[in-house]
Amino acid sequence: MAIDEKTPRQSGEIVKVEDAEVSEAEFFLQRYPLLREKSKDELDKLNKAVLKKLDWKFLLIITLMLLMK
């Protein structure tokens, strides 16, 4: 079986095209169209609201755990 020089080799050669690091924030902005259309201020308000909701959920759970102890 002859190997054509124009085809890539199956030996596991790695060719680096570019270093395309995407931050976590950019990943979510690209993945969800509703977030993509928001401005920086709107995203900050949304993050704050989500954190506030999570804080209240965790506060309730921790309080219940301490009461059951």
C-alpha beads as a LAMMPS data file, in Angstrom:
LAMMPS data file: protein, C-alpha beads

69 atoms
68 bonds

1 atom types
1 bond types

-500.0 500.0 xlo xhi
-500.0 500.0 ylo yhi
-500.0 500.0 zlo zhi

Masses

1 110.0

Atoms # bond

1 1 1 0.000 0.000 0.000
2 1 1 1.604 3.223 -1.144
3 1 1 1.095 6.465 0.749
4 1 1 0.386 9.510 -1.373
5 1 1 2.437 12.519 -0.242
6 1 1 -0.547 14.860 -0.687
7 1 1 -2.726 13.085 1.892
8 1 1 -2.126 13.602 5.623
9 1 1 -0.270 10.828 7.380
10 1 1 -1.998 8.590 9.880
11 1 1 1.027 8.653 12.230
12 1 1 -0.521 11.217 14.588
13 1 1 1.120 14.367 13.317
14 1 1 -0.187 17.479 15.019
15 1 1 -0.506 20.628 12.987
16 1 1 -1.224 23.760 14.997
17 1 1 -3.518 26.064 13.071
18 1 1 -3.993 28.776 15.681
19 1 1 -4.311 29.218 19.402
20 1 1 -8.056 29.850 19.760
21 1 1 -8.617 30.198 23.497
22 1 1 -12.190 31.251 24.276
23 1 1 -12.999 32.508 27.740
24 1 1 -15.918 31.041 29.643
25 1 1 -17.918 34.260 29.364
26 1 1 -17.428 34.427 25.597
27 1 1 -18.407 30.755 25.302
28 1 1 -21.783 31.384 26.964
29 1 1 -22.369 34.542 24.948
30 1 1 -21.788 32.614 21.716
31 1 1 -23.882 29.637 22.793
32 1 1 -27.049 31.440 23.932
33 1 1 -28.606 33.981 21.558
34 1 1 -30.553 35.763 24.320
35 1 1 -27.287 36.609 26.074
36 1 1 -25.573 37.611 22.840
37 1 1 -27.954 40.551 22.359
38 1 1 -27.458 41.996 25.871
39 1 1 -25.226 44.960 26.601
40 1 1 -22.506 44.882 29.250
41 1 1 -24.731 46.685 31.799
42 1 1 -27.632 44.323 31.156
43 1 1 -25.352 41.309 31.595
44 1 1 -24.049 42.724 34.887
45 1 1 -27.607 43.224 36.168
46 1 1 -28.543 39.712 35.069
47 1 1 -25.495 38.211 36.814
48 1 1 -26.336 40.079 40.000
49 1 1 -29.960 38.879 39.913
50 1 1 -28.922 35.265 39.332
51 1 1 -26.420 35.377 42.187
52 1 1 -29.030 36.871 44.503
53 1 1 -31.467 34.046 43.675
54 1 1 -28.785 31.422 44.236
55 1 1 -27.777 33.010 47.534
56 1 1 -31.366 32.806 48.825
57 1 1 -31.680 29.154 47.725
58 1 1 -28.425 28.189 49.429
59 1 1 -29.294 30.209 52.523
60 1 1 -32.553 28.289 52.859
61 1 1 -30.839 24.918 52.396
62 1 1 -28.061 25.698 54.890
63 1 1 -30.578 26.978 57.446
64 1 1 -32.640 23.807 57.100
65 1 1 -29.537 21.653 57.491
66 1 1 -28.534 23.492 60.659
67 1 1 -32.040 23.166 62.091
68 1 1 -32.092 19.420 61.420
69 1 1 -28.747 18.970 63.120

Bonds

1 1 1 2
2 1 2 3
3 1 3 4
4 1 4 5
5 1 5 6
6 1 6 7
7 1 7 8
8 1 8 9
9 1 9 10
10 1 10 11
11 1 11 12
12 1 12 13
13 1 13 14
14 1 14 15
15 1 15 16
16 1 16 17
17 1 17 18
18 1 18 19
19 1 19 20
20 1 20 21
21 1 21 22
22 1 22 23
23 1 23 24
24 1 24 25
25 1 25 26
26 1 26 27
27 1 27 28
28 1 28 29
29 1 29 30
30 1 30 31
31 1 31 32
32 1 32 33
33 1 33 34
34 1 34 35
35 1 35 36
36 1 36 37
37 1 37 38
38 1 38 39
39 1 39 40
40 1 40 41
41 1 41 42
42 1 42 43
43 1 43 44
44 1 44 45
45 1 45 46
46 1 46 47
47 1 47 48
48 1 48 49
49 1 49 50
50 1 50 51
51 1 51 52
52 1 52 53
53 1 53 54
54 1 54 55
55 1 55 56
56 1 56 57
57 1 57 58
58 1 58 59
59 1 59 60
60 1 60 61
61 1 61 62
62 1 62 63
63 1 63 64
64 1 64 65
65 1 65 66
66 1 66 67
67 1 67 68
68 1 68 69
